[in-house]
Amino acid sequence: MKNVEMSVEGDILTIKVDLTKEFGPSSSGKTIIIASTEGNQAIPEREEKVGLNVYRKA
């Protein structure tokens, strides 16, 4: 994962992303990648999964 932190308290999932970071352009070049789970990732100690992409226009 890039720039993504996940934590679970009870039944609440919290996702933290630092919006000041950048990881360069997407493959199309239309957006700048800020954070990504790079596919679906398991939530710690749960059976659910999450897929996340955070980006802005280039």
Backbone as CSV, one residue per row, in Angstrom:
resi,resn,N_x,N_y,N_z,CA_x,CA_y,CA_z,C_x,C_y,C_z
1,MET,0.851,-1.185,0.000,0.000,0.000,0.000,0.889,1.238,0.000
2,LYS,0.400,2.278,-0.623,1.114,3.551,-0.666,0.316,4.600,0.098
3,ASN,0.883,5.111,1.197,0.320,6.248,1.923,-1.086,5.952,2.476
4,VAL,-1.330,4.722,2.893,-2.622,4.337,3.462,-2.381,3.611,4.778
5,GLU,-3.024,4.076,5.842,-2.992,3.385,7.129,-4.419,3.028,7.503
6,MET,-4.622,1.776,7.907,-5.951,1.327,8.317,-5.893,0.849,9.758
7,SER,-6.943,1.150,10.518,-7.067,0.622,11.870,-8.536,0.340,12.143
8,VAL,-8.774,-0.622,13.028,-10.136,-1.008,13.385,-10.293,-0.909,14.891
9,GLU,-11.344,-0.219,15.309,-11.714,-0.151,16.722,-13.165,-0.598,16.805
10,GLY,-13.391,-1.767,17.399,-14.743,-2.318,17.419,-15.158,-2.645,16.000
11,ASP,-16.237,-2.036,15.557,-16.723,-2.239,14.192,-16.488,-1.024,13.305
12,ILE,-15.567,-0.145,13.711,-15.293,1.073,12.945,-13.913,0.979,12.292
13,LEU,-13.896,1.103,10.954,-12.654,1.141,10.186,-12.255,2.596,9.990
14,THR,-11.005,2.918,10.319,-10.472,4.257,10.087,-9.335,4.149,9.079
15,ILE,-9.394,4.992,8.049,-8.368,5.019,7.015,-7.701,6.390,7.063
16,LYS,-6.366,6.396,7.159,-5.617,7.649,7.180,-4.779,7.767,5.922
17,VAL,-4.866,8.944,5.270,-4.104,9.258,4.066,-3.521,10.656,4.240
18,ASP,-2.219,10.794,4.002,-1.565,12.104,4.043,-1.754,12.762,2.674
19,LEU,-2.618,13.774,2.611,-2.952,14.411,1.331,-1.837,15.294,0.783
20,THR,-0.743,15.473,1.529,0.378,16.268,1.030,1.355,15.437,0.202
21,LYS,1.231,14.117,0.236,2.154,13.249,-0.506,1.661,13.017,-1.933
22,GLU,2.613,12.748,-2.825,2.305,12.408,-4.211,3.213,11.278,-4.646
23,PHE,2.695,10.394,-5.511,3.479,9.275,-6.021,3.592,9.319,-7.534
24,GLY,3.431,10.505,-8.110,3.597,10.666,-9.544,2.319,10.453,-10.325
25,PRO,2.430,10.541,-11.643,1.244,10.437,-12.492,0.733,9.008,-12.604
26,SER,-0.556,8.896,-12.895,-1.154,7.593,-13.197,-0.615,7.120,-14.541
27,SER,-0.939,5.895,-14.908,-0.443,5.368,-16.182,-0.958,6.163,-17.375
28,SER,-2.169,6.743,-17.260,-2.704,7.557,-18.357,-2.129,8.970,-18.352
29,GLY,-1.594,9.395,-17.203,-1.041,10.737,-17.082,-2.082,11.806,-16.790
30,LYS,-3.331,11.418,-16.637,-4.399,12.388,-16.400,-4.537,12.779,-14.935
31,THR,-4.019,11.944,-14.040,-4.145,12.213,-12.603,-2.816,11.997,-11.895
32,ILE,-2.701,12.591,-10.709,-1.555,12.401,-9.830,-2.008,11.492,-8.689
33,ILE,-1.282,10.421,-8.461,-1.638,9.466,-7.408,-1.181,9.995,-6.056
34,ILE,-2.089,10.019,-5.097,-1.796,10.461,-3.733,-1.705,9.260,-2.791
35,ALA,-2.582,8.286,-2.976,-2.570,7.085,-2.130,-3.277,5.954,-2.858
36,SER,-2.877,4.725,-2.519,-3.526,3.562,-3.131,-3.293,2.323,-2.282
37,THR,-4.303,1.475,-2.218,-4.115,0.171,-1.604,-3.503,-0.802,-2.611
38,GLU,-3.361,-0.375,-3.864,-2.793,-1.184,-4.947,-3.555,-2.500,-5.081
39,GLY,-4.858,-2.376,-5.228,-5.735,-3.540,-5.309,-6.501,-3.697,-4.008
40,ASN,-7.237,-4.771,-3.897,-8.016,-5.009,-2.687,-7.134,-5.591,-1.593
41,GLN,-7.248,-5.035,-0.393,-6.448,-5.475,0.745,-7.361,-5.882,1.892
42,ALA,-6.947,-6.896,2.634,-7.708,-7.331,3.801,-7.627,-6.285,4.897
43,ILE,-8.738,-6.079,5.570,-8.768,-5.191,6.730,-8.187,-5.968,7.903
44,PRO,-7.281,-5.351,8.690,-6.622,-6.082,9.780,-7.621,-6.807,10.695
45,GLU,-7.381,-8.103,10.868,-8.158,-8.951,11.772,-9.649,-9.026,11.424
46,ARG,-9.991,-8.837,10.143,-11.383,-8.911,9.675,-11.417,-9.716,8.386
47,GLU,-12.612,-10.118,7.955,-12.725,-10.835,6.694,-13.042,-9.896,5.529
48,GLU,-13.438,-8.651,5.821,-13.737,-7.680,4.766,-12.443,-7.213,4.090
49,LYS,-12.626,-6.692,2.885,-11.502,-6.141,2.130,-11.841,-4.717,1.697
50,VAL,-10.797,-3.942,1.394,-10.989,-2.567,0.937,-10.085,-2.312,-0.267
51,GLY,-10.603,-1.551,-1.235,-9.831,-1.086,-2.379,-9.953,0.426,-2.425
52,LEU,-8.826,1.129,-2.431,-8.852,2.591,-2.322,-7.841,3.215,-3.272
53,ASN,-8.272,4.269,-3.969,-7.391,5.117,-4.763,-7.731,6.564,-4.449
54,VAL,-6.715,7.349,-4.133,-6.903,8.782,-3.906,-6.013,9.482,-4.927
55,TYR,-6.619,10.416,-5.691,-5.862,11.084,-6.754,-6.470,12.458,-7.014
56,ARG,-5.727,13.267,-7.768,-6.233,14.572,-8.211,-5.877,14.742,-9.681
57,LYS,-6.558,15.659,-10.329,-6.274,15.929,-11.734,-4.851,16.459,-11.879
58,ALA,-4.203,16.061,-12.964,-2.821,16.487,-13.230,-2.805,17.901,-13.754
